[in-house]
Amino acid sequence: MSKLTSKSRFITNRMFYGWWIVVAGGINMAICNGLFFTGIGLFFEPVRNQLGISRKVMSGAFSMTRLESGLFGPLEGWIIQRFGSRNAMGAGVIAFGLGFVIFSMIESTVTLYVSLFVMSLGAGVAGYTSTMTSINSWFHRKRTMAIGVAMMGMGFGGVVFPPILAVSLDGTKFSVPWTQIFIIIEGVGWQTTALWAGIATILVGIPVSRILRSDPEPYGYMPDGVKQIVEPTDSQPSERIFESEVDFTVKEALKTRAFWILSFGHSLALLIISVIMIHTVPYLEEELGYTKFWAGLVMMVLNGANMFGQLMAGPLSDRFPKPAIVVVCIVSQCIALWILASTGNFVIIMASTVVQGIGWGVRAPITTALRGDYFGRKYFAMILGTSNAVIMIGMTIGPILSGWIADVSSYATAFKVIAVFAMLGAILFLFLRNPQPTRKTESNSDTSRR
Protein backbone atom coordinates (compact mmCIF):
# COMPACT_ATOMS: atom_id res chain seq x y z
CA MET A 1 0.00 0.00 0.00
CA SER A 2 1.30 3.43 -0.87
CA LYS A 3 1.08 6.06 1.82
CA LEU A 4 0.31 9.72 1.17
CA THR A 5 1.42 12.13 3.86
CA SER A 6 1.07 15.88 3.82
CA LYS A 7 2.08 18.63 6.20
CA SER A 8 0.64 21.73 4.68
CA ARG A 9 -0.51 25.23 5.50
CA PHE A 10 -4.17 25.83 4.71
CA ILE A 11 -4.59 28.45 1.98
CA THR A 12 -7.91 30.20 1.43
CA ASN A 13 -8.82 30.51 -2.26
CA ARG A 14 -11.70 32.42 -3.75
CA MET A 15 -12.57 29.48 -5.97
CA PHE A 16 -10.79 26.19 -5.46
CA TYR A 17 -10.47 24.45 -8.85
CA GLY A 18 -11.98 21.29 -7.40
CA TRP A 19 -15.37 23.01 -7.36
CA TRP A 20 -15.14 23.58 -11.12
CA ILE A 21 -14.66 19.82 -11.41
CA VAL A 22 -17.80 19.34 -9.33
CA VAL A 23 -19.76 21.62 -11.69
CA ALA A 24 -18.41 19.91 -14.82
CA GLY A 25 -19.13 16.46 -13.45
CA GLY A 26 -22.63 17.53 -12.43
CA ILE A 27 -23.37 18.77 -15.95
CA ASN A 28 -22.30 15.55 -17.63
CA MET A 29 -24.12 13.43 -15.05
CA ALA A 30 -27.24 15.51 -15.73
CA ILE A 31 -26.91 14.73 -19.44
CA CYS A 32 -26.29 11.01 -18.92
CA ASN A 33 -29.01 10.57 -16.31
CA GLY A 34 -31.59 12.77 -18.03
CA LEU A 35 -31.18 11.37 -21.53
CA PHE A 36 -30.39 7.76 -20.72
CA PHE A 37 -31.14 6.41 -17.25
CA THR A 38 -34.33 8.46 -16.82
CA GLY A 39 -35.33 9.53 -20.32
CA ILE A 40 -34.63 6.42 -22.39
CA GLY A 41 -37.89 4.83 -21.25
CA LEU A 42 -39.81 7.40 -23.31
CA PHE A 43 -38.44 5.72 -26.45
CA PHE A 44 -39.74 2.30 -25.34
CA GLU A 45 -43.13 2.18 -27.06
CA PRO A 46 -42.24 4.12 -30.25
CA VAL A 47 -39.23 1.87 -30.90
CA ARG A 48 -41.12 -1.31 -30.02
CA ASN A 49 -43.98 -0.43 -32.36
CA GLN A 50 -41.67 0.40 -35.26
CA LEU A 51 -39.58 -2.75 -34.87
CA GLY A 52 -42.65 -4.88 -34.22
CA ILE A 53 -41.14 -6.70 -31.24
CA SER A 54 -42.61 -7.81 -27.92
CA ARG A 55 -42.35 -6.03 -24.59
CA LYS A 56 -40.28 -8.96 -23.34
CA VAL A 57 -37.62 -8.38 -26.01
CA MET A 58 -37.62 -4.63 -25.37
CA SER A 59 -37.38 -5.15 -21.61
CA GLY A 60 -34.46 -7.51 -22.18
CA ALA A 61 -32.64 -4.82 -24.12
CA PHE A 62 -33.14 -2.25 -21.38
CA SER A 63 -32.25 -4.72 -18.60
CA MET A 64 -29.05 -5.53 -20.46
CA THR A 65 -27.86 -1.97 -19.90
CA ARG A 66 -28.05 -2.45 -16.12
CA LEU A 67 -26.21 -5.77 -16.35
CA GLU A 68 -23.57 -4.24 -18.61
CA SER A 69 -22.96 -1.44 -16.11
CA GLY A 70 -22.00 -4.06 -13.55
CA LEU A 71 -20.04 -6.44 -15.76
CA PHE A 72 -17.98 -3.68 -17.34
CA GLY A 73 -17.51 -1.71 -14.13
CA PRO A 74 -13.94 -3.02 -13.61
CA LEU A 75 -13.09 -2.21 -17.26
CA GLU A 76 -14.45 1.32 -16.88
CA GLY A 77 -12.37 1.73 -13.73
CA TRP A 78 -9.24 0.51 -15.53
CA ILE A 79 -9.81 2.93 -18.42
CA ILE A 80 -10.09 5.86 -16.02
CA GLN A 81 -7.08 4.67 -14.01
CA ARG A 82 -4.99 4.23 -17.17
CA PHE A 83 -5.93 7.32 -19.18
CA GLY A 84 -7.13 9.76 -16.51
CA SER A 85 -10.57 11.11 -15.68
CA ARG A 86 -10.50 13.88 -18.29
CA ASN A 87 -9.60 11.68 -21.26
CA ALA A 88 -11.89 8.89 -20.09
CA MET A 89 -14.84 11.26 -19.73
CA GLY A 90 -14.19 12.70 -23.19
CA ALA A 91 -14.11 9.23 -24.75
CA GLY A 92 -17.23 8.27 -22.81
CA VAL A 93 -19.09 11.34 -24.06
CA ILE A 94 -18.22 10.46 -27.66
CA ALA A 95 -19.35 6.84 -27.17
CA PHE A 96 -22.57 7.96 -25.47
CA GLY A 97 -23.36 10.44 -28.24
CA LEU A 98 -22.55 7.96 -31.01
CA GLY A 99 -24.74 5.40 -29.25
CA PHE A 100 -27.70 7.76 -29.63
CA VAL A 101 -26.82 8.36 -33.29
CA ILE A 102 -26.77 4.59 -33.91
CA PHE A 103 -30.01 4.32 -31.93
CA SER A 104 -31.66 6.81 -34.31
CA MET A 105 -30.91 4.51 -37.26
CA ILE A 106 -31.82 1.09 -35.83
CA GLU A 107 -33.78 -1.26 -38.07
CA SER A 108 -33.51 -4.54 -36.17
CA THR A 109 -33.28 -6.02 -32.70
CA VAL A 110 -29.53 -6.55 -33.15
CA THR A 111 -28.82 -2.88 -33.82
CA LEU A 112 -31.12 -1.97 -30.91
CA TYR A 113 -28.99 -4.03 -28.53
CA VAL A 114 -25.76 -2.67 -30.03
CA SER A 115 -26.85 0.95 -29.68
CA LEU A 116 -27.97 0.50 -26.07
CA PHE A 117 -24.72 -1.30 -25.27
CA VAL A 118 -22.63 1.58 -26.66
CA MET A 119 -24.77 4.16 -24.85
CA SER A 120 -24.55 2.30 -21.56
CA LEU A 121 -20.77 1.91 -21.72
CA GLY A 122 -20.35 5.57 -22.69
CA ALA A 123 -22.70 6.84 -19.97
CA GLY A 124 -20.86 4.88 -17.29
CA VAL A 125 -17.50 6.40 -18.17
CA ALA A 126 -18.73 9.87 -19.14
CA GLY A 127 -20.82 10.46 -16.04
CA TYR A 128 -20.70 8.84 -12.63
CA THR A 129 -17.41 6.91 -12.52
CA SER A 130 -15.13 9.60 -14.01
CA THR A 131 -16.72 12.34 -11.94
CA MET A 132 -16.54 10.44 -8.67
CA THR A 133 -12.92 9.45 -9.30
CA SER A 134 -11.85 13.03 -9.94
CA ILE A 135 -13.80 14.44 -6.98
CA ASN A 136 -12.40 11.76 -4.69
CA SER A 137 -8.88 12.93 -5.57
CA TRP A 138 -9.58 16.65 -5.21
CA PHE A 139 -11.45 16.51 -1.90
CA HIS A 140 -10.82 14.93 1.49
CA ARG A 141 -12.69 16.59 4.36
CA LYS A 142 -15.26 18.06 1.97
CA ARG A 143 -15.53 14.87 -0.10
CA THR A 144 -19.12 14.01 0.81
CA MET A 145 -20.33 17.56 0.25
CA ALA A 146 -18.62 17.74 -3.15
CA ILE A 147 -20.05 14.38 -4.23
CA GLY A 148 -23.51 15.42 -3.06
CA VAL A 149 -23.41 18.68 -5.01
CA ALA A 150 -22.24 16.89 -8.17
CA MET A 151 -24.94 14.25 -7.78
CA MET A 152 -27.56 16.99 -7.78
CA GLY A 153 -26.85 17.12 -11.49
CA MET A 154 -28.37 13.65 -11.81
CA GLY A 155 -31.57 14.81 -10.15
CA PHE A 156 -31.63 17.98 -12.24
CA GLY A 157 -31.25 15.97 -15.43
CA GLY A 158 -33.98 13.60 -14.31
CA VAL A 159 -36.39 16.51 -13.87
CA VAL A 160 -35.49 18.63 -16.91
CA PHE A 161 -34.70 16.27 -19.79
CA PRO A 162 -37.69 13.85 -19.79
CA PRO A 163 -40.26 16.64 -20.46
CA ILE A 164 -38.06 17.99 -23.26
CA LEU A 165 -37.79 14.52 -24.79
CA ALA A 166 -41.55 13.99 -24.42
CA VAL A 167 -42.33 17.22 -26.30
CA SER A 168 -39.78 16.38 -28.99
CA LEU A 169 -41.23 12.90 -29.42
CA ASP A 170 -44.96 13.65 -29.46
CA GLY A 171 -45.34 17.42 -29.45
CA THR A 172 -47.63 19.35 -27.13
CA LYS A 173 -50.37 21.95 -27.07
CA PHE A 174 -50.95 24.55 -24.37
CA SER A 175 -52.72 27.86 -23.92
CA VAL A 176 -51.25 31.18 -22.83
CA PRO A 177 -52.79 32.09 -19.44
CA TRP A 178 -55.64 34.65 -19.52
CA THR A 179 -55.76 34.63 -23.33
CA GLN A 180 -57.37 32.66 -26.11
CA ILE A 181 -53.99 31.93 -27.66
CA PHE A 182 -52.96 28.30 -28.09
CA ILE A 183 -49.40 27.28 -28.84
CA ILE A 184 -48.85 24.01 -30.66
CA ILE A 185 -45.43 22.36 -30.77
CA GLU A 186 -45.17 19.50 -33.22
CA GLY A 187 -43.08 16.49 -32.31
CA VAL A 188 -40.24 15.43 -34.60
CA GLY A 189 -40.42 11.70 -33.84
CA TRP A 190 -38.15 9.38 -31.92
CA GLN A 191 -35.44 8.99 -34.58
CA THR A 192 -34.81 12.73 -35.03
CA THR A 193 -34.98 13.21 -31.27
CA ALA A 194 -32.38 10.49 -30.70
CA LEU A 195 -30.12 11.92 -33.43
CA TRP A 196 -30.14 15.42 -31.97
CA ALA A 197 -29.70 14.06 -28.45
CA GLY A 198 -26.50 12.36 -29.59
CA ILE A 199 -25.18 15.43 -31.40
CA ALA A 200 -26.01 17.76 -28.49
CA THR A 201 -24.33 15.39 -26.04
CA ILE A 202 -21.05 15.52 -27.96
CA LEU A 203 -21.18 19.29 -28.54
CA VAL A 204 -21.78 20.03 -24.85
CA GLY A 205 -20.06 17.10 -23.18
CA ILE A 206 -16.64 17.33 -24.86
CA PRO A 207 -15.85 20.92 -23.75
CA VAL A 208 -17.17 20.15 -20.27
CA SER A 209 -14.99 17.04 -19.99
CA ARG A 210 -11.84 19.13 -20.57
CA ILE A 211 -12.40 20.82 -17.21
CA LEU A 212 -11.69 17.61 -15.31
CA ARG A 213 -8.29 16.88 -13.77
CA SER A 214 -7.26 13.59 -12.20
CA ASP A 215 -5.16 14.83 -9.26
CA PRO A 216 -4.60 18.20 -7.58
CA GLU A 217 -0.86 17.82 -6.82
CA PRO A 218 0.44 18.63 -10.35
CA TYR A 219 -1.40 21.95 -10.12
CA GLY A 220 0.07 23.00 -6.79
CA TYR A 221 -2.79 21.88 -4.55
CA MET A 222 -3.62 19.28 -2.00
CA PRO A 223 -7.20 18.03 -1.49
CA ASP A 224 -9.74 20.66 -0.37
CA GLY A 225 -7.62 23.55 -1.70
CA VAL A 226 -4.40 23.33 0.27
CA LYS A 227 -1.23 24.50 -1.45
CA GLN A 228 1.65 22.11 -1.93
CA ILE A 229 3.84 21.37 1.06
CA VAL A 230 4.77 24.57 2.88
CA GLU A 231 7.09 24.42 5.86
CA PRO A 232 6.20 26.56 8.90
CA THR A 233 8.07 29.81 9.51
CA ASP A 234 8.36 32.18 12.45
CA SER A 235 6.08 34.64 10.69
CA GLN A 236 3.53 31.94 9.89
CA PRO A 237 3.53 29.48 12.81
CA SER A 238 -0.01 28.20 12.37
CA GLU A 239 -0.46 25.27 10.01
CA ARG A 240 -3.03 22.61 9.26
CA ILE A 241 -1.86 19.01 9.56
CA PHE A 242 -3.67 16.51 7.36
CA GLU A 243 -3.95 12.91 8.36
CA SER A 244 -2.05 10.51 6.17
CA GLU A 245 -4.20 8.40 3.89
CA VAL A 246 -3.41 4.85 2.84
CA ASP A 247 -4.12 3.93 -0.77
CA PHE A 248 -5.34 0.34 -1.12
CA THR A 249 -4.80 -1.52 -4.37
CA VAL A 250 -7.78 -3.42 -5.79
CA LYS A 251 -6.33 -6.70 -4.56
CA GLU A 252 -5.84 -5.31 -1.06
CA ALA A 253 -9.34 -3.79 -1.00
CA LEU A 254 -10.88 -7.12 -2.03
CA LYS A 255 -9.28 -8.73 1.02
CA THR A 256 -11.05 -6.37 3.43
CA ARG A 257 -14.45 -7.02 4.96
CA ALA A 258 -15.31 -3.34 4.44
CA PHE A 259 -15.24 -3.69 0.64
CA TRP A 260 -17.78 -6.51 0.63
CA ILE A 261 -20.04 -4.94 3.24
CA LEU A 262 -20.07 -1.68 1.27
CA SER A 263 -20.72 -3.46 -2.03
CA PHE A 264 -23.46 -5.85 -0.91
CA GLY A 265 -25.03 -3.31 1.46
CA HIS A 266 -25.14 -0.78 -1.37
CA SER A 267 -26.56 -3.41 -3.74
CA LEU A 268 -29.38 -4.26 -1.32
CA ALA A 269 -30.17 -0.56 -0.86
CA LEU A 270 -30.44 -0.16 -4.63
CA LEU A 271 -33.18 -2.79 -4.74
CA ILE A 272 -35.50 0.00 -3.62
CA ILE A 273 -34.25 2.56 -6.15
CA SER A 274 -34.50 0.16 -9.08
CA VAL A 275 -38.07 -0.73 -8.11
CA ILE A 276 -39.45 2.75 -7.47
CA MET A 277 -37.91 4.17 -10.65
CA ILE A 278 -39.53 1.51 -12.85
CA HIS A 279 -42.65 0.31 -11.03
CA THR A 280 -44.02 3.30 -9.09
CA VAL A 281 -45.92 4.75 -12.05
CA PRO A 282 -47.54 1.42 -13.08
CA TYR A 283 -48.46 0.80 -9.42
CA LEU A 284 -50.13 4.20 -9.05
CA GLU A 285 -51.99 3.84 -12.35
CA GLU A 286 -52.98 0.17 -12.38
CA GLU A 287 -53.57 -0.64 -8.71
CA LEU A 288 -54.48 2.73 -7.21
CA GLY A 289 -56.22 4.27 -10.23
CA TYR A 290 -54.30 7.55 -10.43
CA THR A 291 -53.75 9.27 -13.78
CA LYS A 292 -50.39 9.81 -15.47
CA PHE A 293 -50.42 13.42 -14.28
CA TRP A 294 -50.54 12.48 -10.60
CA ALA A 295 -48.09 9.62 -11.07
CA GLY A 296 -45.72 12.01 -12.84
CA LEU A 297 -46.10 14.50 -10.00
CA VAL A 298 -45.03 11.82 -7.52
CA MET A 299 -41.89 11.09 -9.55
CA MET A 300 -41.08 14.79 -9.82
CA VAL A 301 -41.36 15.18 -6.03
CA LEU A 302 -39.14 12.12 -5.62
CA ASN A 303 -36.40 13.70 -7.73
CA GLY A 304 -36.77 17.05 -5.97
CA ALA A 305 -36.49 15.45 -2.53
CA ASN A 306 -33.51 13.46 -3.79
CA MET A 307 -31.70 16.67 -4.76
CA PHE A 308 -32.43 18.19 -1.34
CA GLY A 309 -31.03 15.08 0.36
CA GLN A 310 -27.85 15.22 -1.71
CA LEU A 311 -27.32 18.80 -0.58
CA MET A 312 -27.72 17.74 3.07
CA ALA A 313 -25.32 14.79 2.86
CA GLY A 314 -22.19 16.89 3.44
CA PRO A 315 -23.34 18.77 6.57
CA LEU A 316 -24.78 15.58 8.09
CA SER A 317 -21.59 13.58 7.49
CA ASP A 318 -19.61 16.33 9.24
CA ARG A 319 -21.65 15.81 12.42
CA PHE A 320 -22.45 12.10 12.49
CA PRO A 321 -20.65 8.84 11.59
CA LYS A 322 -21.24 8.04 7.92
CA PRO A 323 -22.17 4.35 8.36
CA ALA A 324 -24.78 5.33 10.96
CA ILE A 325 -26.30 7.87 8.55
CA VAL A 326 -26.50 5.19 5.84
CA VAL A 327 -28.29 2.83 8.23
CA VAL A 328 -30.88 5.49 9.08
CA CYS A 329 -31.36 6.31 5.39
CA ILE A 330 -31.91 2.70 4.31
CA VAL A 331 -34.32 2.05 7.18
CA SER A 332 -36.29 5.20 6.32
CA GLN A 333 -36.41 4.16 2.65
CA CYS A 334 -37.70 0.70 3.57
CA ILE A 335 -40.41 2.19 5.80
CA ALA A 336 -41.38 4.67 3.08
CA LEU A 337 -41.68 1.88 0.50
CA TRP A 338 -43.80 -0.20 2.90
CA ILE A 339 -46.10 2.78 3.52
CA LEU A 340 -46.41 3.37 -0.24
CA ALA A 341 -47.54 -0.24 -0.61
CA SER A 342 -50.06 0.06 2.23
CA THR A 343 -52.07 3.17 1.39
CA GLY A 344 -54.12 4.76 -1.35
CA ASN A 345 -54.24 8.20 0.28
CA PHE A 346 -52.43 10.67 -1.96
CA VAL A 347 -51.22 12.87 0.91
CA ILE A 348 -49.61 9.88 2.61
CA ILE A 349 -48.16 8.74 -0.72
CA MET A 350 -46.53 12.15 -1.20
CA ALA A 351 -45.21 12.17 2.37
CA SER A 352 -43.63 8.73 1.91
CA THR A 353 -42.20 9.90 -1.42
CA VAL A 354 -40.50 12.87 0.26
CA VAL A 355 -38.99 10.57 2.90
CA GLN A 356 -37.90 8.15 0.18
CA GLY A 357 -36.27 10.88 -1.89
CA ILE A 358 -34.40 12.48 1.03
CA GLY A 359 -33.17 9.10 2.27
CA TRP A 360 -31.96 8.23 -1.21
CA GLY A 361 -30.33 11.63 -1.69
CA VAL A 362 -28.42 11.55 1.61
CA ARG A 363 -27.33 7.92 1.28
CA ALA A 364 -25.99 8.02 -2.29
CA PRO A 365 -23.12 10.53 -1.82
CA ILE A 366 -22.11 9.00 1.50
CA THR A 367 -21.81 5.43 0.20
CA THR A 368 -19.57 6.74 -2.59
CA ALA A 369 -17.50 8.92 -0.24
CA LEU A 370 -16.96 5.99 2.13
CA ARG A 371 -14.97 4.19 -0.57
CA GLY A 372 -12.63 7.14 -0.83
CA ASP A 373 -12.35 7.43 2.95
CA TYR A 374 -11.62 3.73 3.35
CA PHE A 375 -9.47 2.90 0.31
CA GLY A 376 -7.77 6.17 -0.63
CA ARG A 377 -7.37 8.05 -3.90
CA LYS A 378 -4.81 6.31 -6.09
CA TYR A 379 -6.80 3.22 -7.11
CA PHE A 380 -10.28 4.61 -6.46
CA ALA A 381 -11.51 4.25 -10.06
CA MET A 382 -10.74 0.53 -10.27
CA ILE A 383 -12.07 -0.14 -6.76
CA LEU A 384 -15.31 1.71 -7.54
CA GLY A 385 -15.62 -0.07 -10.88
CA THR A 386 -15.07 -3.46 -9.27
CA SER A 387 -17.59 -2.63 -6.57
CA ASN A 388 -20.11 -1.68 -9.27
CA ALA A 389 -20.05 -5.27 -10.48
CA VAL A 390 -21.60 -6.25 -7.14
CA ILE A 391 -23.79 -3.17 -6.76
CA MET A 392 -25.57 -3.73 -10.07
CA ILE A 393 -26.85 -7.10 -8.88
CA GLY A 394 -29.49 -5.23 -6.89
CA MET A 395 -30.27 -2.86 -9.77
CA THR A 396 -30.74 -5.84 -12.11
CA ILE A 397 -32.65 -8.22 -9.84
CA GLY A 398 -34.94 -5.62 -8.23
CA PRO A 399 -37.14 -4.80 -11.24
CA ILE A 400 -37.31 -8.43 -12.39
CA LEU A 401 -38.23 -9.80 -8.95
CA SER A 402 -40.82 -7.12 -8.27
CA GLY A 403 -42.29 -7.50 -11.76
CA TRP A 404 -42.68 -11.25 -11.28
CA ILE A 405 -44.31 -10.82 -7.86
CA ALA A 406 -46.65 -8.18 -9.31
CA ASP A 407 -47.70 -10.64 -12.05
CA VAL A 408 -48.54 -13.44 -9.61
CA SER A 409 -49.82 -11.23 -6.78
CA SER A 410 -49.68 -7.41 -6.74
CA TYR A 411 -47.32 -4.45 -6.76
CA ALA A 412 -48.17 -3.82 -3.11
CA THR A 413 -46.87 -7.28 -2.19
CA ALA A 414 -43.80 -6.81 -4.38
CA PHE A 415 -42.91 -3.51 -2.68
CA LYS A 416 -43.18 -5.06 0.78
CA VAL A 417 -40.95 -7.99 -0.19
CA ILE A 418 -38.34 -5.61 -1.63
CA ALA A 419 -38.48 -3.50 1.55
CA VAL A 420 -37.70 -6.56 3.67
CA PHE A 421 -34.73 -7.58 1.52
CA ALA A 422 -33.39 -4.01 1.43
CA MET A 423 -33.47 -3.88 5.23
CA LEU A 424 -30.68 -6.47 5.17
CA GLY A 425 -28.49 -3.74 3.68
CA ALA A 426 -29.01 -1.60 6.78
CA ILE A 427 -28.01 -4.56 8.96
CA LEU A 428 -24.81 -5.03 6.94
CA PHE A 429 -23.81 -1.39 7.41
CA LEU A 430 -24.04 -1.86 11.19
CA PHE A 431 -20.92 -4.03 10.90
CA LEU A 432 -18.97 -1.65 8.64
CA ARG A 433 -15.56 -0.62 9.99
CA ASN A 434 -12.82 1.53 8.47
CA PRO A 435 -9.93 -0.66 7.24
CA GLN A 436 -7.51 2.28 7.31
CA PRO A 437 -4.75 1.73 9.90
CA THR A 438 -4.97 3.77 13.08
CA ARG A 439 -2.75 6.83 12.99
CA LYS A 440 -1.65 9.20 15.67
CA THR A 441 -2.68 12.77 15.06
CA GLU A 442 0.25 15.14 14.94
CA SER A 443 0.17 18.14 17.21
CA ASN A 444 0.66 21.55 15.68
CA SER A 445 0.86 23.59 18.83
CA ASP A 446 3.65 26.07 19.33
CA THR A 447 4.84 24.08 22.32
CA SER A 448 5.39 20.92 20.27
CA ARG A 449 7.50 22.82 17.74
CA ARG A 450 9.65 24.31 20.46
Number of C-alpha atoms within 10 A of each C-alpha: 10 11 11 13 13 16 18 19 20 19 15 11 10 7 9 16 18 25 18 15 26 24 21 23 33 27 24 29 30 26 29 32 26 25 26 23 19 19 23 16 13 17 17 15 12 15 19 16 11 11 15 11 13 11 13 9 13 19 13 12 19 20 16 17 20 20 18 19 27 24 18 18 28 21 18 28 28 19 21 26 19 13 12 20 29 23 22 26 32 23 20 28 32 23 25 32 28 22 25 26 22 20 24 21 15 19 12 12 16 10 14 21 20 16 23 23 22 22 27 27 22 26 29 26 30 32 29 21 26 33 30 27 28 26 32 29 23 28 24 23 14 18 25 33 24 28 27 28 24 29 29 26 25 27 26 21 25 26 22 16 19 20 14 15 23 18 17 19 21 14 15 13 10 10 11 9 8 6 7 8 10 11 11 11 13 13 16 13 17 20 20 16 21 25 19 15 22 25 17 13 21 21 14 14 28 20 12 22 27 15 16 27 24 24 22 22 15 10 11 11 20 22 22 23 22 23 19 20 16 13 11 14 9 6 6 9 13 14 17 15 16 19 15 17 21 20 22 24 18 20 9 13 19 15 10 15 14 21 26 17 19 24 24 22 28 29 25 29 32 25 27 26 20 20 24 22 14 16 18 19 20 16 21 23 15 11 13 14 13 17 12 13 9 15 17 15 13 21 20 17 17 25 26 20 23 29 24 21 27 29 24 20 26 24 12 17 23 13 9 10 10 21 23 14 20 27 22 15 24 30 22 21 28 26 19 23 28 21 19 25 21 15 13 15 10 15 10 15 19 17 16 21 26 23 22 29 28 26 28 28 28 29 29 23 29 26 19 20 26 19 22 29 21 21 27 25 27 22 20 27 31 24 28 25 27 24 25 24 19 21 25 26 22 23 24 23 20 26 23 15 16 25 19 13 17 17 11 10 11 16 23 21 17 24 29 20 16 22 24 16 16 25 21 16 25 24 15 20 22 14 12 18 15 16 16 15 10 7 9 8 10 12 11 13 11 9 7 8 9 5
